[in-house]
């Protein structure tokens, strides 16, 4: 079995590798760990369950040759499944999944829904799933149809960057002008009050079962989870299932999503859905929720994944390690 993981220099790519190595998948398993430059810590990882046999250099996802390059690499090296280890490559690898069903992503149509936070909110509301009031920044300033505390952030983004807060519509307009925000690229979202949770959710290709794990989390300044604690909450569990069923209706056949939500005083409300694997895959796999292995079973082995042994409690703390060269 040949597995290709991109993003050897990213936390997400390294976490995917660790999750795969935590479960014995195949005696002939071989990992190709790609990166866009020579420096990447994942290129020096080593685990007997997932031996790295090649560390190719890939073009940037923005390069026009990227799609052709990955097609050729998969064909030449007999790759059975491709994991996207960076957010930047997700769109093109999702299209590769549409063509071949050999990528550990969700379909591109669902990826696009999740990438666009305004569309995400509209889709959830259409299916009766509670979502925060969300507007394009230009519409919010001109139409003034909501006047409460809001968050202003890019519509297409990840990792909690370029986020602002305003108390009302007037303040939002002043902030947008003073910070020279692109009115067509930023959104305004109702400010939610409560504790933040990250929820991994996997829909199985064959059983259609929705499995999930929830962590109450603390973030680093750049938006990564550095501390998480498993939480069992019946309201969150129901809400995750509602979100999953809504996306299934929209065309999600199988795969993993990461739901980011706030548990408000009146119940859970998502503020975004990441239509991909995450930097916490290793932590989730450690506690029995291994979406990476589930993708391998669903795509390569062509069978349902039955090894869900999700713990009811547990905590993790992320730290950084170094690799030294003499």
Secondary structure, DSSP 8 states (H G I E B T S, - for coil): -EEEE--TTSHHHHHHHHHHHTS---TT-EEEE-BSSS--GGGG---GGG-EEE--B---TTSTTHHHHHHHHHHHHT--EEE--SSTTHHHHHHHHHHHS-BSS--HHHHHHHH-HHHHHHHHHHTT--B--EEEHHHHHHH----S-EEEEESS--TT-S-EEESSHHHHHHHHHHTT--TTTEEEEE---SEEEEEEEEE-TTT--EEEEEEEEEE-TTS-EEEEEE---HHHHHHHHHHHHHHHHHT--SEEEEEEEEEETTEEEEEEEE-S--TTHHHHHHTT--HHHHHHIIIII-S--------SS-EEE---------
